[in-house]
Amino acid sequence: MRPVFAFLLLSLLCACQLNNANVSPDAEDETDNDFAEFDDDFVEASYDTETAENADSSRGAGGDSFSRERLEVPKKYAVNSDEEEDGLVENDDEFEHFQDEEEFEGYDAGDTMEPPIDQKTEPKLKIPNIPLHFRTHWDSYWMEMLMVAGLLAYFANFFAGKTKNARLAQLWFSTHKALLDENFALVGDDGKVENENPGLIKESESLYTLWCSGRTCCEGMLVELKMIKRQDLVSLVAGLMRPQLDQAHIKIELTRGLMDSFVFAVGSKKTISKVFKEYTDLTKFCSLVAKPEDRYNVPSGFGVLSEIPEATSAILESRVITALNKYQSYIDYLHISDQFSGQVQQEEGSTLKQPETRPVLLAGFNLPKHAEMETIKPLLLLIFYLMERLKTYRMSKEAKAKADKNRLRVEEEFLKSTHAARAEAAAQRREDKRKQEKERVLAEEDPEKQRRWELKEQKRQAKKNAPKMKRLAVKSL
């Protein structure tokens, strides 16, 4: 009896010792562990399980009196024996930490915050407004369409404009070709070997030239057909504000000594005012005639530039006046000069020699708007008539003396304007000559020649620096 009682007392002491060993560490961890509050349920369940196991081991088969419900562990703290490490698998909501106030420090509960996503409800997606394909929204490409339309209009106008200019130029040539063949031996030949097809030469889309030669009274004739720049859309639009016309410019280089010395021009007032400022011969020799309608019977819209009134009256005879009145809308200007040197040079002081002059007959005609080239065919006959007129006309002695005086005056003015430049050029030539002489003397290595050259140079410098004395002639009583 006593051995049995002793064994039971020893078993009770062992169970109490095991219970203290399992409980006391947990109590100490509660003060040190920051997450002890999350493990309350787990500690109670572990304590119940271990107590049941100790009771079974102490009582043996008599441990069936404990209830199975007390030994069951909650499912959320079930131990997974398959894992290498003992861990717990929680089955709570994965967004539970959003509801913890200590998870977000410094966060105000009143601030707006999106609620945690509920797995049962589908999230609301915001779909942006993406434009459809460009084929269904052409209004988004209006700038590109304007650019393409502008390019198409430009190229269409380019091909149409250059075709029309070529057609008008060829029409003028075909209309006047028979008359040109009668007065010139070569028509459309500019003297170049590679010119296999004589005729109009295309300089640009709006400029065509024609060379003619082989006639008395002249060295040759150049015809320039200056068309409106129809191939350029910008120039065409600008022409709406400042209207322009197709023109034919004729330049004939007369034979030297054929005509007398005089300068003359007649044409529309606008053109006459322009050429009077542009061409050197008109600027230096001519003056604008006041009231040319009363003096020379020219049309009211025409102006006259004249050097010798006698020569002007001889050129503007009845036939020429009749042509001016009849073809006033087509005649732009007529220019006759024996001192033609081109346009006015901007820097005359830079040229030390007078520009070369030559006798010319210049004319400018407006082409018909409706391409009726037969209308202006008599104007070419007027040019040939003026050439013959210049060949036979001779001025009086007084007119020739006045013309020679004018040319001498222009030459003196040119010499005065270039005197400083010519003096500087002469000084530079003398300085260059002395340098060459000095280099030649030093190259001979003859001390005597060098000494004589230096003595000569010193005398020259002394004479140059000496004060100049004026000699006065005193008459004897």
DABELFEN-V732975 format. One record per backbone hydrogen bond with DSSP energy under -1.0 kcal/mol. NH is the residue of the N-H (numbers start at 0). CO is the residue of the C=O. E is the energy in kcal/mol with one decimal. If there is no record, write none. Layout:
nh,co,e
NH,CO,E
NH,CO,E
//
This chain:
nh,co,e
4,0,-2.0
5,1,-2.3
6,2,-1.8
7,3,-1.9
8,4,-2.2
9,5,-2.0
10,6,-2.0
11,7,-2.1
12,8,-1.9
13,9,-1.9
14,10,-2.1
15,11,-2.2
16,12,-2.2
17,13,-2.4
18,14,-2.1
19,15,-2.2
20,16,-1.8
21,17,-1.6
22,18,-1.7
23,19,-2.2
26,22,-1.7
27,23,-1.8
28,24,-2.1
29,25,-1.4
31,27,-1.0
32,28,-3.4
35,32,-1.0
38,35,-1.4
42,38,-2.2
43,39,-2.1
44,40,-2.1
45,41,-2.1
46,42,-2.5
47,43,-2.3
48,44,-2.0
49,45,-2.5
50,46,-2.2
51,47,-1.9
52,48,-2.0
53,49,-2.5
54,50,-2.1
55,51,-2.1
56,52,-2.4
57,53,-2.0
58,54,-2.3
59,55,-2.1
61,58,-1.6
62,59,-1.2
65,62,-1.2
71,67,-1.0
76,73,-1.3
77,74,-1.5
95,92,-1.5
97,94,-1.0
98,95,-1.3
99,96,-1.0
110,107,-1.4
129,127,-1.2
135,132,-1.9
139,136,-1.1
140,137,-1.7
144,140,-2.0
145,141,-2.0
146,142,-2.0
147,143,-2.5
148,144,-2.4
149,145,-2.4
150,146,-2.3
151,147,-2.4
152,148,-2.4
153,149,-2.3
154,150,-2.5
155,151,-2.4
156,152,-2.4
157,153,-2.2
158,154,-2.2
159,155,-2.1
160,156,-2.9
161,157,-2.3
162,158,-1.5
163,159,-1.9
164,160,-2.3
165,161,-2.1
166,162,-1.9
167,163,-2.3
168,164,-2.4
169,165,-2.2
170,166,-1.8
171,167,-2.3
172,168,-2.1
173,169,-2.4
174,170,-1.8
175,171,-1.9
176,172,-1.1
179,175,-2.2
180,176,-2.4
181,177,-1.2
183,179,-1.9
185,212,-2.8
187,210,-3.4
195,193,-1.7
198,187,-1.4
200,208,-3.0
202,206,-1.8
203,206,-1.9
207,224,-1.6
208,200,-2.6
209,222,-1.9
211,220,-2.5
212,185,-2.1
218,252,-3.8
220,211,-2.9
221,250,-2.6
222,209,-2.7
223,248,-3.0
224,207,-3.5
225,246,-2.1
226,205,-2.7
229,227,-3.0
231,228,-1.0
235,231,-2.0
236,232,-2.0
237,233,-2.3
238,234,-1.8
239,236,-1.1
241,237,-1.7
246,225,-2.5
247,364,-2.7
248,223,-3.0
249,362,-2.9
250,221,-2.4
251,360,-2.2
252,219,-1.6
253,358,-1.6
254,216,-1.5
257,254,-1.9
263,335,-3.1
264,304,-2.1
265,333,-2.3
266,302,-1.8
267,331,-2.0
268,300,-1.8
271,267,-3.0
272,268,-2.2
273,269,-1.3
274,270,-2.7
275,271,-1.9
277,273,-1.0
278,274,-2.3
279,341,-1.9
282,278,-1.7
283,279,-2.2
284,280,-2.0
285,281,-1.1
286,305,-1.4
288,303,-2.6
294,290,-1.4
295,291,-2.6
301,298,-1.7
302,266,-3.3
304,264,-3.0
305,286,-2.0
306,262,-1.4
311,307,-2.1
312,308,-2.3
313,309,-1.6
314,310,-2.0
315,311,-2.5
316,314,-2.0
320,316,-2.6
321,317,-2.3
322,318,-2.0
323,319,-2.4
324,320,-2.2
325,321,-2.2
326,322,-2.6
330,326,-1.8
331,363,-2.8
332,363,-1.4
333,265,-2.8
334,361,-3.0
335,263,-2.8
336,359,-1.9
339,357,-1.2
343,277,-3.4
350,347,-1.2
357,339,-1.4
359,336,-2.7
360,251,-2.1
361,334,-3.4
362,249,-2.1
363,332,-2.2
364,247,-2.4
365,329,-3.4
366,245,-3.4
372,370,-1.3
374,371,-1.5
378,375,-1.1
379,376,-1.0
381,377,-1.6
382,378,-1.4
383,379,-1.7
384,380,-2.0
385,381,-2.1
386,382,-1.8
387,383,-1.7
388,384,-2.1
389,385,-2.4
390,386,-1.2
391,387,-1.3
392,388,-1.8
399,395,-2.3
400,396,-2.6
401,397,-2.1
402,398,-2.1
403,399,-2.5
404,400,-2.1
405,401,-2.1
406,402,-1.9
407,403,-2.1
408,404,-2.3
409,405,-2.1
410,406,-1.9
411,407,-2.2
412,408,-2.3
413,409,-1.9
414,410,-2.2
415,411,-2.5
416,412,-2.1
417,413,-1.4
421,417,-2.6
422,418,-2.8
423,419,-2.3
424,420,-2.0
425,421,-2.4
426,422,-2.4
427,423,-2.0
428,424,-1.9
429,425,-2.2
430,426,-2.3
431,427,-2.2
432,428,-2.0
433,429,-2.2
434,430,-2.1
435,431,-2.0
436,432,-2.0
437,433,-2.5
438,434,-2.3
439,435,-1.9
440,436,-2.2
441,437,-2.5
442,438,-1.5
449,445,-2.2
450,446,-2.3
451,447,-2.3
452,448,-2.4
453,449,-2.3
454,450,-2.2
455,451,-2.2
456,452,-2.2
457,453,-2.1
458,454,-2.0
459,455,-1.9
460,456,-2.2
461,457,-2.4
462,458,-2.4
463,459,-2.0
464,460,-2.1
465,461,-1.0
//
